Amino acid sequence: MQIHISALSEQQIRPDVEIVERKGLGHPDSVCDALAEQLSVQLSKYYLEKFGRILHHNVDKALLRGGRARARFGGGEVLEPIDIYLAGRAVMRVGDVEVPVREIAIEYSRAWLRENLRSLDVDRHVNLHCMVRPGSVDLGELFGRRPDETPLANDTSIGVGYAPLSRLERLVLELERLLNTRGFRDRYPSGGEDVKVMGVRQGSRIDLTIARAFVDRHIPSFDDYLSQRAELEAEARRIASGFSDNTNIRVNAADGKEPGSIYLTVTGTSAEAGDDGEVGRGNRANGLITPHRPMSLEATAGKNPVSHVGKLYNVLAREIAESIVLELDAVEAAHCVVLSRIGSPVSEPELVDIRVATVENRPYDAAHGRIREIVGDQLLDLGLMTERLLGGQVQLF
């Protein structure tokens, strides 16, 4: 394993312009990520219970085809349901035991949708399709080649992470999360779970554009919609004030001046009519979309939590960067890229590239030894990540 350490430039950690996006809980892309990951987690638990270990699977392909709806003040209707297709590869039979993949996929997808999208009638508004098939012989053999040793990477891929989050990144992340807390939704039941936040910083000025689906049955009139939109904007401004005193906020910027041109929905998600979704098109493993930062295009959701480096290394890279910044007082920022090679132990990446920025540009040579130790410690703990992933203790999107 090679570990390369170099310096970050001032522009890399404090750019003049910054753009940050987060797709929220009910966004069609986020729904696909969530259902793919739910399927992987529940399959893993079934495999563990029935066979004593997690068997090979990658169910990281999901597509949401939006439905058709007619929203109206006081309550509209869904005319054609949303179709969600769950696909990928998994072990579906062990000897004479058939794994109920379809039943697991449908049952737990319905449970997640009921739990998280409360204005969606899962039985009437959604059709779920399980299209998972058995995996290839070679990858299945690779997955189980060393059942009692460190798993072998089942792909040649990269994981990317950095720390710390910028002020804008923290604001965008926290704002969407707060708008989708149960407490906030209970106070403002007209707000749907489909929230998207786009933040732009130019110098010290921050502009936030927030898109939120409103639920029609809680809004009796156009004036009431305008009032509730203004309340949401005021709440967002209050939250943003803790991060910046120079913030401009717009909510549902595409709204027109007539009742027929506003973001009104029946179900609280644009998936009912206006948008489709797919795994991997949304947030990266740190919960954000950050074009001014290093990013991987690898989707984390739905990949197996044992040997798929597309999942493991994106979490690992983030945690390495976070540990470096936390443990080394002289380091104020760190980027990390981890490269795997298919067939090698997941604990032995091909390359770990670390880039750091130090306080007041202090020399970082003295930190090399500790940085290498942190990388080694994180790799030793990689085996614990599977348990954390199954327990929902790791952010993936």
C-alpha positions as CSV (number, residue, x, y, z in Angstrom):
1,M,0.0,0.0,0.0
2,Q,1.3,3.4,-0.9
3,I,0.4,6.5,1.2
4,H,1.1,9.8,-0.4
5,I,0.9,13.0,1.6
6,S,1.0,16.5,0.1
7,A,-0.2,20.1,0.6
8,L,-3.6,21.7,-0.1
9,S,-3.6,25.2,-1.5
10,E,-5.4,28.1,0.1
11,Q,-7.9,28.2,-2.9
12,Q,-8.8,24.5,-2.3
13,I,-9.9,25.1,1.2
14,R,-11.2,28.7,1.0
15,P,-12.4,29.3,-2.6
16,D,-13.9,32.6,-3.5
17,V,-17.0,30.9,-4.8
18,E,-18.7,27.8,-3.4
19,I,-21.8,25.9,-4.5
20,V,-23.4,23.2,-2.3
21,E,-26.6,21.2,-2.9
22,R,-28.6,18.7,-0.8
23,K,-31.5,16.6,-2.0
24,G,-33.8,15.9,0.9
25,L,-35.6,12.9,2.3
26,G,-38.5,12.9,-0.2
27,H,-36.6,13.8,-3.4
28,P,-37.1,11.0,-5.9
29,D,-33.3,10.4,-6.1
30,S,-33.1,10.2,-2.3
31,V,-36.0,7.8,-2.2
32,C,-34.2,5.5,-4.6
33,D,-31.0,5.6,-2.5
34,A,-33.0,4.9,0.6
35,L,-34.9,1.9,-0.8
36,A,-31.7,0.4,-2.4
37,E,-29.9,0.7,0.9
38,Q,-32.8,-0.7,2.9
39,L,-32.9,-3.7,0.6
40,S,-29.1,-4.3,1.1
41,V,-29.4,-4.0,4.9
42,Q,-32.4,-6.4,5.1
43,L,-30.8,-8.9,2.8
44,S,-27.7,-8.8,4.9
45,K,-29.6,-9.4,8.1
46,Y,-31.5,-12.3,6.5
47,Y,-28.3,-13.9,5.2
48,L,-26.7,-13.6,8.7
49,E,-29.7,-15.1,10.4
50,K,-30.2,-18.0,8.0
51,F,-26.6,-18.8,6.9
52,G,-24.4,-17.2,9.5
53,R,-22.7,-14.7,7.2
54,I,-23.6,-12.0,4.6
55,L,-23.7,-13.4,1.1
56,H,-22.9,-11.7,-2.1
57,H,-25.2,-9.0,-3.3
58,N,-25.2,-5.6,-4.9
59,V,-28.7,-4.1,-5.2
60,D,-27.5,-0.6,-6.0
61,K,-29.8,-0.1,-9.1
62,A,-33.1,1.6,-8.5
63,L,-35.3,3.7,-10.8
64,L,-38.3,5.7,-9.9
65,R,-40.7,6.6,-12.7
66,G,-42.9,9.5,-11.6
67,G,-46.7,9.2,-11.6
68,R,-49.4,11.6,-12.7
69,A,-51.3,13.7,-10.2
70,R,-53.8,16.6,-10.1
71,A,-53.2,18.9,-7.1
72,R,-55.8,21.3,-5.9
73,F,-56.4,23.5,-2.8
74,G,-58.0,21.4,-0.1
75,G,-57.0,18.1,-1.7
76,G,-56.3,16.6,-5.1
77,E,-55.8,13.2,-6.5
78,V,-53.1,10.9,-7.9
79,L,-54.2,9.8,-11.3
80,E,-51.4,7.3,-12.1
81,P,-49.2,5.7,-9.5
82,I,-45.4,6.1,-9.0
83,D,-43.5,3.0,-10.3
84,I,-40.3,2.0,-8.4
85,Y,-38.0,-0.6,-9.9
86,L,-35.5,-2.3,-7.5
87,A,-32.7,-4.1,-9.4
88,G,-29.3,-5.6,-8.9
89,R,-27.7,-8.9,-8.1
90,A,-28.0,-11.2,-5.1
91,V,-27.7,-14.8,-3.9
92,M,-31.2,-16.1,-4.3
93,R,-30.8,-19.7,-3.4
94,V,-28.5,-21.7,-1.1
95,G,-28.8,-25.4,-1.6
96,D,-32.5,-26.1,-1.2
97,V,-33.2,-22.8,0.6
98,E,-34.7,-20.1,-1.6
99,V,-34.0,-16.6,-0.4
100,P,-37.3,-14.5,-0.4
101,V,-35.6,-11.5,-2.1
102,R,-38.8,-10.2,-3.7
103,E,-40.7,-10.4,-0.5
104,I,-37.9,-8.6,1.4
105,A,-37.7,-5.9,-1.2
106,I,-41.4,-5.2,-1.3
107,E,-42.1,-5.4,2.4
108,Y,-39.3,-3.2,3.6
109,S,-39.7,-0.7,0.8
110,R,-43.3,-0.2,1.8
111,A,-42.4,0.1,5.4
112,W,-39.8,2.8,4.6
113,L,-42.2,4.8,2.4
114,R,-45.0,4.6,5.1
115,E,-42.5,5.7,7.8
116,N,-41.0,8.6,5.9
117,L,-43.5,10.0,3.3
118,R,-46.6,10.5,5.4
119,S,-48.8,12.0,2.8
120,L,-48.2,9.2,0.4
121,D,-50.7,6.3,0.4
122,V,-48.3,3.5,-0.3
123,D,-51.0,1.0,-1.3
124,R,-52.7,3.3,-3.9
125,H,-49.9,5.7,-5.0
126,V,-47.0,3.3,-5.5
127,N,-46.2,0.2,-7.6
128,L,-43.1,-1.6,-6.4
129,H,-41.2,-3.9,-8.8
130,C,-38.4,-6.2,-7.7
131,M,-36.1,-7.1,-10.6
132,V,-33.2,-8.5,-8.7
133,R,-31.4,-11.5,-10.3
134,P,-28.6,-13.9,-9.3
135,G,-25.1,-12.5,-9.5
136,S,-22.3,-13.6,-11.7
137,V,-20.3,-16.7,-10.8
138,D,-16.9,-15.0,-10.8
139,L,-18.0,-12.2,-8.4
140,G,-19.8,-14.6,-6.2
141,E,-16.8,-16.8,-6.0
142,L,-14.6,-13.8,-5.2
143,F,-16.9,-12.7,-2.5
144,G,-16.8,-16.0,-0.7
145,R,-13.2,-17.0,-1.5
146,R,-11.9,-16.3,2.0
147,P,-14.8,-16.5,4.4
148,D,-12.7,-16.4,7.6
149,E,-10.2,-13.7,6.4
150,T,-10.3,-10.1,5.3
151,P,-12.8,-9.8,2.3
152,L,-11.4,-9.2,-1.1
153,A,-12.3,-6.0,-2.9
154,N,-14.9,-6.8,-5.6
155,D,-14.2,-3.7,-7.7
156,T,-11.4,-1.4,-8.7
157,S,-12.7,1.9,-7.5
158,I,-12.1,5.1,-5.5
159,G,-13.4,6.6,-2.3
160,V,-13.2,10.3,-1.6
161,G,-13.6,12.3,1.6
162,Y,-12.7,15.6,3.2
163,A,-12.9,17.5,6.4
164,P,-14.1,19.7,7.9
165,L,-17.3,20.8,6.2
166,S,-17.4,24.5,5.4
167,R,-19.8,26.9,6.9
168,L,-22.0,26.8,3.8
169,E,-21.9,23.0,3.7
170,R,-23.0,22.8,7.3
171,L,-25.8,25.3,6.7
172,V,-27.2,23.4,3.7
173,L,-27.0,20.0,5.4
174,E,-28.5,21.2,8.7
175,L,-31.3,23.3,7.0
176,E,-32.7,20.3,5.0
177,R,-32.4,18.0,8.1
178,L,-34.3,20.5,10.3
179,L,-37.0,21.1,7.7
180,N,-37.6,17.3,7.6
181,T,-37.5,16.6,11.4
182,R,-40.7,15.2,12.7
183,G,-41.1,18.1,15.1
184,F,-40.9,20.6,12.2
185,R,-43.3,18.6,10.0
186,D,-45.8,18.3,12.9
187,R,-45.7,22.1,13.3
188,Y,-46.1,22.7,9.6
189,P,-48.1,19.7,8.2
190,S,-48.5,21.4,4.8
191,G,-44.8,20.8,4.1
192,G,-43.9,17.8,2.1
193,E,-40.7,15.8,2.6
194,D,-39.4,16.6,-0.9
195,V,-37.0,19.4,-0.1
196,K,-34.0,20.6,-2.1
197,V,-31.5,23.2,-0.9
198,M,-29.0,24.9,-3.2
199,G,-26.5,27.2,-1.5
200,V,-24.1,29.6,-3.2
201,R,-21.4,31.6,-1.5
202,Q,-19.6,34.5,-3.2
203,G,-17.2,36.0,-0.8
204,S,-19.2,36.5,2.4
205,R,-22.6,36.6,0.7
206,I,-24.7,33.5,0.8
207,D,-27.8,32.8,-1.4
208,L,-30.1,29.9,-0.6
209,T,-32.7,28.6,-3.0
210,I,-35.1,26.1,-1.3
211,A,-37.6,24.0,-3.1
212,R,-40.3,22.4,-1.0
213,A,-43.3,20.5,-2.1
214,F,-46.5,21.6,-0.3
215,V,-49.3,19.2,0.4
216,D,-52.6,20.4,-1.0
217,R,-55.1,19.1,1.5
218,H,-53.5,21.3,4.2
219,I,-53.8,24.4,2.1
220,P,-57.3,25.8,1.4
221,S,-56.5,28.7,-0.8
222,F,-53.8,30.5,-2.8
223,D,-53.5,33.2,-0.1
224,D,-52.9,30.4,2.5
225,Y,-50.2,29.0,0.3
226,L,-48.4,32.3,0.1
227,S,-48.7,32.7,3.9
228,Q,-47.3,29.3,4.6
229,R,-44.5,29.8,2.1
230,A,-43.6,33.0,3.8
231,E,-43.6,31.2,7.2
232,L,-41.2,28.6,5.8
233,E,-38.9,31.3,4.5
234,A,-38.9,33.0,7.9
235,E,-38.0,29.7,9.6
236,A,-35.2,29.1,7.0
237,R,-33.9,32.6,7.7
238,R,-33.9,32.0,11.4
239,I,-31.8,28.8,10.9
240,A,-29.4,30.5,8.5
241,S,-28.8,33.4,11.0
242,G,-26.8,31.0,13.1
243,F,-24.3,30.6,10.2
244,S,-24.3,34.0,8.5
245,D,-25.7,37.5,8.8
246,N,-25.5,38.0,5.0
247,T,-27.9,35.5,3.6
248,N,-30.6,35.9,0.9
249,I,-33.3,33.2,0.8
250,R,-35.9,32.3,-1.8
251,V,-38.4,29.5,-1.4
252,N,-40.0,27.9,-4.4
253,A,-38.5,30.4,-6.8
254,A,-40.3,29.0,-9.8
255,D,-43.7,29.9,-8.4
256,G,-45.8,32.2,-10.6
257,K,-48.3,34.8,-9.5
258,E,-51.4,32.6,-10.3
259,P,-52.7,29.6,-8.3
260,G,-51.9,27.2,-11.2
261,S,-48.2,27.9,-11.1
262,I,-47.1,27.0,-7.6
263,Y,-45.3,24.0,-6.0
264,L,-48.4,22.2,-4.8
265,T,-48.6,18.4,-4.6
266,V,-51.0,15.7,-3.3
267,T,-48.3,13.5,-1.7
268,G,-45.5,15.9,-0.7
269,T,-43.0,14.7,-3.3
270,S,-42.4,15.7,-6.9
271,A,-42.3,11.9,-7.7
272,E,-46.1,12.0,-8.0
273,A,-45.9,13.9,-11.3
274,G,-43.0,16.2,-11.9
275,D,-39.8,14.2,-11.4
276,D,-38.2,10.8,-11.7
277,G,-35.3,9.3,-9.6
278,E,-32.4,7.0,-9.7
279,V,-29.7,5.7,-7.3
280,G,-26.5,7.6,-7.4
281,R,-27.9,10.9,-8.8
282,G,-28.2,12.5,-5.4
283,N,-26.1,13.3,-2.4
284,R,-22.6,11.9,-2.0
285,A,-21.6,9.9,1.1
286,N,-21.3,13.0,3.2
287,G,-24.9,14.0,2.4
288,L,-24.0,16.8,0.0
289,I,-23.3,17.5,-3.7
290,T,-20.2,19.7,-3.7
291,P,-18.7,20.5,-7.2
292,H,-16.0,22.6,-5.7
293,R,-14.7,19.7,-3.6
294,P,-13.3,16.3,-4.5
295,M,-16.2,13.9,-5.2
296,S,-16.7,10.3,-6.3
297,L,-19.4,9.5,-8.8
298,E,-19.8,6.1,-7.1
299,A,-23.2,5.4,-5.5
300,T,-22.9,4.1,-2.0
301,A,-26.5,3.0,-1.5
302,G,-27.4,-0.7,-2.1
303,K,-23.8,-2.0,-2.4
304,N,-22.9,-4.9,-0.1
305,P,-21.3,-3.7,3.2
306,V,-18.6,-6.4,3.2
307,S,-16.4,-6.1,0.1
308,H,-17.8,-3.3,-2.1
309,V,-15.2,-0.6,-2.0
310,G,-17.6,1.8,-3.7
311,K,-19.4,1.9,-0.4
312,L,-16.7,1.1,2.1
313,Y,-14.0,3.4,0.8
314,N,-16.2,6.5,0.5
315,V,-17.0,6.2,4.2
316,L,-13.4,5.3,5.0
317,A,-11.9,8.3,3.1
318,R,-14.3,10.7,5.0
319,E,-13.4,9.2,8.3
320,I,-9.7,9.3,7.7
321,A,-9.9,13.0,6.8
322,E,-12.1,13.7,9.8
323,S,-9.6,11.9,12.2
324,I,-6.6,13.8,10.8
325,V,-8.3,17.1,11.4
326,L,-9.6,16.1,14.8
327,E,-6.3,14.6,16.1
328,L,-3.7,17.0,14.7
329,D,-3.9,20.5,16.0
330,A,-1.7,21.8,13.2
331,V,-4.0,20.5,10.5
332,E,-7.0,22.6,9.6
333,A,-8.3,20.7,6.5
334,A,-7.7,17.3,4.9
335,H,-8.7,15.6,1.6
336,C,-8.4,11.8,1.2
337,V,-8.7,9.6,-1.8
338,V,-8.5,5.8,-1.4
339,L,-8.0,3.5,-4.5
340,S,-8.7,-0.2,-4.4
341,R,-7.7,-3.0,-6.7
342,I,-10.2,-5.8,-7.4
343,G,-9.1,-9.1,-5.8
344,S,-6.9,-7.5,-3.1
345,P,-8.0,-7.4,0.6
346,V,-10.2,-4.4,1.3
347,S,-7.8,-3.6,4.2
348,E,-5.0,-3.2,1.7
349,P,-5.8,-0.4,-0.7
350,E,-3.6,0.2,-3.7
351,L,-3.1,3.9,-2.8
352,V,-4.1,6.4,-0.1
353,D,-3.6,10.0,-1.2
354,I,-3.8,12.5,1.7
355,R,-3.6,16.3,1.2
356,V,-3.6,18.6,4.1
357,A,-3.6,22.3,4.9
358,T,-2.0,23.5,8.1
359,V,-2.7,26.4,10.4
360,E,-0.7,29.4,9.3
361,N,1.0,27.3,6.6
362,R,3.1,25.5,9.2
363,P,5.3,22.7,7.8
364,Y,3.5,19.4,7.8
365,D,6.4,17.1,7.6
366,A,6.3,16.4,11.3
367,A,2.7,15.2,10.9
368,H,3.6,12.5,8.4
369,G,4.1,9.8,10.9
370,R,0.9,10.4,12.8
371,I,-1.1,10.6,9.5
372,R,0.2,7.2,8.4
373,E,-0.8,5.8,11.8
374,I,-4.3,7.2,11.5
375,V,-4.6,5.6,8.0
376,G,-3.4,2.3,9.5
377,D,-5.8,2.5,12.4
378,Q,-8.8,3.2,10.2
379,L,-7.9,0.3,8.0
380,L,-7.6,-2.0,11.0
381,D,-11.1,-0.9,12.1
382,L,-12.6,-1.4,8.6
383,G,-14.1,-4.8,9.6
384,L,-16.3,-2.9,12.2
385,M,-17.8,-0.8,9.5
386,T,-20.2,-3.6,8.3
387,E,-21.9,-3.7,11.7
388,R,-22.2,0.1,11.8
389,L,-23.7,0.1,8.3
390,L,-26.2,-2.5,9.2
391,G,-27.1,-0.5,12.3
392,G,-27.7,2.6,10.3
393,Q,-24.9,4.4,12.1
394,V,-23.1,5.7,9.0
395,Q,-24.3,8.5,6.7
396,L,-24.4,7.3,3.1
397,F,-26.4,10.0,1.2
